[in-house]
């Protein structure tokens, strides 16, 4: 039970980091007139940074099976993004062509965070 709470806490931390980094990216995009390629890189960096931080937090708190909990964290992180996308888009998930790539980035980032903890 306590480990499940640690997963939820890690998700909150990770989404806070996501929000802050995306706000920073949007500000820089506004001020510096970034190209689309640069924006995509910023979004990928946001995913990596937030999942590594969340996986690291969860791994530190659970202390055992860190890689497994990192994996669970990554799956939960991307699942919540998909659910929110479905709610916003009236039940239709907004999958782009690189959804599998982004999912893999999130899961690998969270596993890496769990291992590094």
N, C-alpha and C positions, 0 to 999 in steps of 0.2 A: 504494500500500500504506500509506504513512504517513498519508494522508488518511483512510483507513478506520479506522486506529487512533485518529485524532482524533475521529471520529464515536463510537466506542465510549467514549472518555474523556468526551465530552460527555454521552453517555447515563448513565454512572455519576454524573457531577456532577448531572445533572438529576434522577435518581432519589433521590439523597441530599437534594437540595433538596425534592423532593416529600415524602419521609419526614419531614423536619424540620417542614415547614409543616403537614402533616396531623397530626402529633403536637401541634403548637401549637393547631391548630383543635380537636382533640379535647379538649385540656385546657380551652380557653376554653368549649367547648360544655358540658363538665362543670361548670365553675365558674359560668357565666353562664346556663345553661339556654336556649340558643339555640333559636329556632324552626326549622322545616324549611327555610324560605326562606333564612334566614341561613346555614344549613349548606351549602345548594346554592351560594350565592354564594362561600363559603369554598373549596369544591371547585373552582369555576371559576377563582378567583384563584390557587389552587394550580397548576392546569394552565397558566395563562398565565405565571405567574412562573417555573415550572420550565422551560417550553419556551423562553421568551425568554432565560433564563440559559444554557441548553444551546446554543441557536442562536448566541448571542453568543460563547460559548466556541469553538464549532466554527468560526465565521466568523473569529475572531481567529487561530486556529491554521492554517487552510488558506490564508488570504490571497487566494485567487482564487476566483471563482465563489461568493461568499459566500451569495447568495440560493439558488442551486442546492443547496449543501450544507445550508443551513437547511431547505429543503424535504425533502431526504433525511433529515435528522435528525428532523423532525416525523413523517414517515411511519414511520420506525423506532420512534420513541417510542410512537406509538399502536398499532403492530403488536405490540410487546412487551406492552402492556397487554391487547390482545385475546388473545394467546397465553396469558398468565398467567390471564386470565379463563376461557379454555377448559379449562386444566388444573385449575383449582379447581372448575369446574362440570361435571366429567366429560365433556368434549368438546363441551358446548353453550356457545356464546358467550353471555354475559349482556348482550345488546344491549338497551338501553333505548330509549325513543322519541326520545331526544335524542343518540343515538350519532353521527349525522352532524354535529350541531352541535358536539359535544365534539371530534370529529376535526378539524373545520375550525378550531376554536379552537387546538388543539395545532399544527396545520400553519402557520396564520397567525402564531402566536406565535413559532415557531421561525424562520420566514422573516424576521419582524421583527427577531429577535435577530441573525440573520446579516447583515441589511442595516445594523443599527446598529453592528456591530463594526468 
